[in-house]
Amino acid sequence: MSQPQPIDPRLVGRRPVRPKKRRSLVGRLIGLVILLFVLTLICVPLYAWSRIDKVDAAPAGQRPADAAGTTYLLVGSDSREGLSTEEKKKLGTGSVGGNRTDTIILLHVPESGPPALISVPRDSWVPIPGRGDAKINTAFEGSKGGPKLLTQTLENYTGLRIDHYVEIGFGGFASIIDSVGGVDVCVKKAMKDKDAHINLKPGCQELDGTTALGYVRSRKVPGLGDDFGRAERQREVIGLTASNALSWKTFVNPVRYYKIGTSGADALTVDDDMGPFDVAKFALAMRKVTTGGDGVSLGLPVANPNATRRGQSVVLLSETKVKALVKALKAGQTAGLKSS
């Protein structure tokens, strides 16, 4: 009969150790979390893209030749479509019918160098195909207007080919800002505008979607309510919103990531030829234009901001300076432009 093996006194009272099994379980859990994270990063944009509205924005006929880089036309529409009576009241949009351009901005992204965000005064007096000279925002109005005519008008006047079209409405603008947690702006002077639903004190402060919409739309604040003050605020808020949306906080927070992705998709209308990578390129360029970023923010050069045509107050652009600006854009010389 064999003798029992002696027990090592060092093992008395110790619990059995199963390191391999525990490490295997922890490794699987970590792998599962990483897989879910990667799937979220991929699936949310794909789902969001399926919700974006598309529109044919390419005008017919002869167009300017392709230039180096990519040019986007960003239109802020005052459309109330989809807004309930309560939402219209909250946003201070009123109940005006139709579809007009409250904001017109060109974003040029060169092959190398900083992107340029260029505001186009909505009262710019320019030739509109088939309509004669008129304010540029009227190219968007009416049954024969819209993205195609506005694109054609800008291309004819500037000689710069527009590659892609992006449109956002009142409600969409506010929802995107709310999804990123608001934007921090520094108000230069007190802004009180009943129609825009704002009563802001001077100084730096955080604005939610409704207040930010009023901040960029306000027309009744002395010294800040003109077209140029509005354009400057619009470029500021658009850049800040893009910066917040693309911050690290978005990519580590699945809920925030989903909200931003879906609210952005529901708010935007883009041209038929635009793809997900074009939207990503657009957003990244917008981020670079924020204060302190690697972008340039300016307005289309103006010759006379207080002109009158046919009894209307209009803005006359400087054709010479516009041509010089476009020449610089086509040559990829955005680094030489100055922000305004």
Backbone hydrogen bonds, N-H to C=O, Kabsch-Sander energy under -0.5 kcal/mol:
donor,donor_aa,acceptor,acceptor_aa,energy
11,L,8,D,-2.1
12,V,9,P,-0.8
14,R,11,L,-1.6
22,R,18,R,-1.7
23,R,19,P,-2.6
24,S,20,K,-1.9
25,L,21,K,-1.9
26,V,22,R,-2.5
27,G,23,R,-2.3
28,R,24,S,-1.9
29,L,25,L,-2.2
30,I,26,V,-2.5
31,G,27,G,-2.4
32,L,28,R,-2.4
33,V,29,L,-2.4
34,I,30,I,-2.5
35,L,31,G,-2.3
36,L,32,L,-2.6
37,F,33,V,-2.3
38,V,34,I,-2.6
39,L,35,L,-2.6
40,T,36,L,-2.2
41,L,37,F,-2.2
42,I,38,V,-1.7
43,C,39,L,-3.6
44,V,40,T,-2.0
46,L,42,I,-1.4
47,Y,43,C,-2.8
48,A,44,V,-3.0
49,W,45,P,-2.7
50,S,46,L,-1.3
51,R,47,Y,-0.5
51,R,48,A,-1.5
52,I,48,A,-0.6
52,I,49,W,-1.0
53,D,268,L,-1.3
55,V,270,V,-2.0
57,A,55,V,-0.9
68,A,330,K,-0.6
70,T,109,V,-2.6
72,Y,107,L,-3.1
73,L,164,H,-2.7
74,L,72,Y,-0.6
74,L,105,I,-3.4
75,V,73,L,-0.6
75,V,166,V,-2.9
76,G,103,T,-2.4
77,S,75,V,-0.8
77,S,168,I,-2.3
78,D,100,R,-2.7
83,L,80,R,-2.3
88,K,84,S,-2.5
89,K,85,T,-2.0
90,K,86,E,-2.3
91,L,87,E,-2.6
92,G,88,K,-1.1
93,T,88,K,-1.8
94,G,88,K,-0.7
102,D,76,G,-3.2
102,D,100,R,-0.7
103,T,76,G,-1.5
105,I,74,L,-2.6
106,L,118,I,-3.1
107,L,72,Y,-2.6
108,H,106,L,-0.5
108,H,116,A,-2.8
109,V,70,T,-3.5
109,V,107,L,-0.6
116,A,108,H,-2.5
117,L,296,V,-3.2
118,I,106,L,-3.5
118,I,116,A,-0.6
119,S,117,L,-0.5
119,S,298,L,-2.4
120,V,104,I,-2.9
124,S,121,P,-1.9
125,W,315,V,-2.6
126,V,124,S,-0.8
126,V,134,A,-2.5
128,I,132,G,-2.2
131,R,128,I,-2.8
132,G,128,I,-1.6
134,A,126,V,-2.3
136,I,124,S,-2.2
137,N,122,R,-1.7
138,T,135,K,-1.6
139,A,136,I,-1.5
140,F,137,N,-1.1
141,E,138,T,-0.7
145,G,142,G,-1.3
146,G,139,A,-0.7
150,L,146,G,-2.3
151,T,147,P,-2.5
152,Q,148,K,-2.6
153,T,149,L,-2.5
154,L,150,L,-2.2
155,E,151,T,-2.6
156,N,152,Q,-2.7
157,Y,153,T,-2.0
158,T,154,L,-2.6
159,G,155,E,-2.4
161,R,159,G,-0.5
163,D,71,T,-1.9
163,D,161,R,-0.6
164,H,71,T,-1.8
166,V,73,L,-3.0
167,E,269,T,-2.8
168,I,75,V,-2.3
169,G,267,A,-0.8
170,F,79,S,-0.8
173,F,169,G,-2.3
174,A,170,F,-2.0
175,S,171,G,-2.3
176,I,172,G,-2.2
177,I,173,F,-1.7
178,D,174,A,-2.1
179,S,175,S,-1.9
180,V,176,I,-1.2
181,G,178,D,-1.2
182,G,177,I,-2.8
183,V,207,L,-2.0
185,V,183,V,-0.6
185,V,205,Q,-2.7
187,V,185,V,-0.6
187,V,203,G,-2.3
191,M,200,L,-2.4
192,K,190,A,-0.5
193,D,191,M,-0.5
193,D,198,I,-2.4
197,H,193,D,-0.6
197,H,194,K,-0.8
198,I,193,D,-2.0
200,L,191,M,-3.2
203,G,187,V,-2.6
205,Q,185,V,-2.9
207,L,183,V,-3.1
212,A,208,D,-2.8
213,L,209,G,-2.0
214,G,210,T,-1.7
215,Y,211,T,-2.3
216,V,212,A,-1.9
217,R,213,L,-1.3
218,S,214,G,-1.9
224,L,221,V,-2.4
225,G,221,V,-2.3
230,R,226,D,-2.2
231,A,227,D,-2.0
232,E,228,F,-2.1
233,R,229,G,-2.0
234,Q,230,R,-2.5
235,R,231,A,-2.3
236,E,232,E,-1.9
237,V,233,R,-2.6
238,I,234,Q,-2.4
239,G,235,R,-2.0
240,L,236,E,-2.2
241,T,237,V,-2.5
242,A,238,I,-2.1
243,S,239,G,-2.2
244,N,240,L,-2.5
245,A,241,T,-2.4
246,L,242,A,-1.7
247,S,244,N,-1.2
250,T,247,S,-1.3
251,F,247,S,-0.9
252,V,248,W,-1.3
253,N,250,T,-0.7
257,Y,253,N,-2.9
258,Y,254,P,-2.3
259,K,255,V,-2.5
260,I,256,R,-2.6
261,G,257,Y,-2.1
262,T,258,Y,-2.6
263,S,259,K,-2.5
264,G,260,I,-2.2
265,A,261,G,-1.7
266,D,262,T,-2.4
267,A,263,S,-1.3
268,L,264,G,-1.3
269,T,167,E,-1.9
270,V,53,D,-2.5
271,D,165,Y,-1.4
272,D,55,V,-1.4
274,M,271,D,-1.5
279,V,275,G,-1.8
280,A,276,P,-2.2
281,K,277,F,-2.3
282,F,278,D,-2.2
283,A,279,V,-2.6
284,L,280,A,-2.5
285,A,281,K,-2.1
286,M,282,F,-2.2
287,R,283,A,-1.9
288,K,284,L,-1.5
289,V,285,A,-0.8
289,V,286,M,-0.8
290,T,287,R,-1.4
293,G,290,T,-2.8
295,G,288,K,-1.5
296,V,115,P,-2.6
298,L,117,L,-2.7
300,L,119,S,-2.9
303,A,316,L,-2.8
304,N,316,L,-2.1
307,A,304,N,-0.6
307,A,314,V,-1.5
309,R,312,Q,-2.2
312,Q,309,R,-2.0
314,V,307,A,-2.6
314,V,312,Q,-0.6
315,V,123,D,-2.3
316,L,304,N,-3.1
317,L,315,V,-0.6
318,S,301,P,-1.8
319,E,317,L,-1.0
322,V,318,S,-2.7
323,K,319,E,-2.3
324,A,320,T,-1.8
325,L,321,K,-2.3
326,V,322,V,-2.6
327,K,323,K,-2.3
328,A,324,A,-1.9
329,L,325,L,-2.2
330,K,326,V,-2.7
331,A,327,K,-1.5
332,G,329,L,-1.4
333,Q,328,A,-3.0
336,G,333,Q,-1.0
337,L,334,T,-1.5
340,S,297,S,-2.7
